[in-house]
Amino acid sequence: ISADGCQEIAKLLQKGDSTLTKLDLYDNNIHDEGVGILADSLRNNTSLATLHLTNNMVTIEGAKSFLQLVNDVSSIKATQESNRTLRSIRLEDWRIAQNVKEQIQ
């Protein structure tokens, strides 16, 4: 799914009447740009609880988009306004695992 495709999905996630609770985008060739678009669209989403993005082209930079989404520590207000609905984000991928290992060492 290209960045344009992620933008279309984002439009649906941003709708106030969205009732989608799980979104499985497994193995869709989504890159960091698309992941960033999806993360931004979830800032005010109050229905999506599970997002599955395993086996995409997401690096540690893309994964950071979701860290800020669920726990934005840039300010007290940002922390309070972080997404509290999203409970599970699956990003397992050897690229992320390798990058995390490198950053820890």
Secondary structure, 3 states (H helix, E strand, C coil): CCHHHHHHHHHHHHCCCCCCCEEECCCCCCEHHHHHHHHHHCCCCCCCCEEECCCCECCHHHHHHHHHHHCCCCCHHHHHCCCCCCCEEECCCHHHHHHHHHHHC
